[in-house]
Amino acid sequence: MKTIFKGAEVLRYKGTKVKNYKTFSLILFSFFYSLSSISQEQDSTKVNKLDDVLVSAIRVTAKTPVSFSNLDKKDIKYRNLGQDIPILMNYLPSVVTTSDAGNGMGYTGIRVRGSDATRVNITINGIPYNDAESQGTFWVNMPDFASSVESLQLQRGVGTSTNGAAAFGASLNMLTDNYASKANGEVSASYGSFNSQKQTVKFSTGLLNNHFELAGRLSRIKSDGYVDRASSDLKSYFLQGTYVGKTTLIKALVFGGTEKTYQSWNGIDAETLNSNRTFNSAGMYTDESGKIRFYDNETDNYNQNHYQLHWSESFSDKWSTNLALHYTKGKGYYDNYKEDAEMSEYGLQPVGAVTTTDLVRQKWLDNDFYGTTFSVKYKEEKLDVIFGGGWNKYEGDHFGKVIWARYASQSEPGDHYYDDFSTKTDGNIFAKANYQFTEKLSFYGDLQYRNVKYKANSAETGVVDDNFNFFNPKAGLNYEINQKSTLYFSYARANREPNRTDYEGGNVKPEKLNDFELGWRFNSEKFQLTSNVYYMGYRDQLILTGRLDDVGAPIRANSEKSYRLGFEVDATIKLSEKFILRPNFTLSSNKNIDLAVEGQNYGTTNIAYSPSVIAGNIIVYSPIQNLHLSLLQKYVGEQYLNNIESSNAKLADYFVNDLNVSYEIKPKSIFKSIMITGLVNNILDKKYVSNGYMYDVYPYYYPQAGINFLAGLTLKF
């Protein structure tokens, strides 16, 4: 349920409203079950390709002029010990990650090319995951989802047309587990610093009667966190039913999670950073006797359930389709102790001369998100065309309750002190084509039309009734110099609507982006290299100012002109059968042009939260078969917490090293595999800060843990 830090005054937005969601899930199950009467012979070659149809409409290949990186299950498994997906992606090019609790569990965040998570489009099997109102992504609602991911692709820049909000820094699409042909099971557990632990159980029936598979996962993650009281108690599940036919793949998925995290969103000031790095002010209050205490339930609580139905059909070698229905239900609240609150703000009448009271409030969300996506693909020798789109609707109730007050006056249990309601519909259609002009030269074209309607009524946003129509063209060329070398160039246009918080400031404008990418790919047996130069020119970019509003939400403001210019390199170097290097780095310049703030012109300044240097490296050493030793390194250059380059708003650079060890044993009986895994994070015990914000002119920081470890055991059978 995210939340925005500072004073634990949190806004959080999710989902949409379909009543009778239980009926909806039963319909999905009944539809899947009815397929048991269908009997077709299976062609394994064609069927193995069908799963790709789920994401083919939004994924790219080396023949597409787009900058991207892939991670698959094999890459993830060695470090999948309970930390969140952003942390597992930390070593990809241009990626910066952070953790509120300081150890990669609970609330985590990701930035790509300096763009925050609200600007990274996330899809799961092609279904939008970003919250419709805040546009953010809350991984804490899907703990251990990495254990159910078959592969993921991170497209940097605008990328290709996709469902959901426009990608203004990157898009991340995830494909969940493929079906298994044979029955199998898996039990894994891990334990580490700060009482961190994860337990996971997975199973698959394999293909029954060569057509049906049922697979699932149950997980639990707990951690005390590095920061004081930054605890998390996370539970999740994943259930997938699959029907496989000669030309048909149907998947019905139900997955979700429940989270309870003690709030650690306030950060600490510079003085506390030096004297007590783990201090957490959330829940702190002074009791009637003058003693400082901490409210023991200053927690965030949220439950989210996802339902997806996918039908992929391959009619011939040339034609294939995919149709999906989806529904997400989210509901939850956070508890917050407030000292000396004005009674009038909570609908409470004065008690005699008393007009303020200590109280505990809950801010609730009860919302839903539902819709459909579709695509049709045609492929022949020289032409590859995809037509698709989607329609989604969000409906959200926002309301607050006072559950305890020292002076309750006339209040009754269950009274609401505010009630807001919002709706958002988002529809898009797109057409993409790859055409092979010659043996070496191919053309890529992509046209998308998107319509967004947003309505809200709250004290923060006022009454909003906006309608946006966006046209987003994209085009590029791919030139194959030889079998090892390829050049590409692309142009992409993106438009993006404001989010809920942006409306608080008034006079907000939608954003526009022109993205130019020029790249070179080299691929040989022992050396693979991808390098590219990008220029992202913005008009009215909604940049993070580093400041927070009165309820702790990050304030963004339109920067009339701004740009991001960068050079990215990503390589894999096979030094020998035992040694592999995987370095990457990004050098960039991220600027506001003629920035005006409150009537004052600051000229050309650095865009906040946009380091000019980001570098990563993984050194893999395999001295014997099934033993892997990896040294993972990450450097993030200095960055500003505001856009006017205040000297005290500069976040220092940092260089962190992790050590990952895994050894797999393959017994001849009982178990197919026994894997022992260890991860030592920050082995040099670097005292560093990965994120922060400005409170007036004072910086606040989010310190990350020093040296810490996780160890795990996985049994497969």
NORHU-V13078 format. One record per helix or strand of 2 or more residues. SS is the DSSP state (H for helix, E for strand). FROM is the first residue (numbers start at 1). TO is the last residue. If there is no record, write none. Layout:
SS,FROM,TO / SS,FROM,TO
This chain:
H,21,37 / H,44,56 / E,68,72 / H,73,77 / H,85,88 / E,95,99 / E,108,112 / H,117,119 / E,120,124 / E,127,128 / H,139,142 / H,145,148 / E,149,156 / E,170,176 / E,184,192 / H,193,195 / E,196,204 / E,212,223 / E,232,244 / E,248,262 / E,268,269 / H,270,275 / E,284,286 / E,292,294 / E,299,314 / E,319,342 / H,343,346 / E,356,379 / E,383,405 / E,416,436 / E,441,458 / E,462,480 / E,485,496 / H,501,505 / E,511,523 / E,527,548 / E,554,574 / E,579,597 / E,600,606 / E,613,621 / E,627,636 / E,639,640 / H,647,649 / E,650,651 / E,654,665 / E,673,681 / E,689,695 / E,698,703 / E,708,716
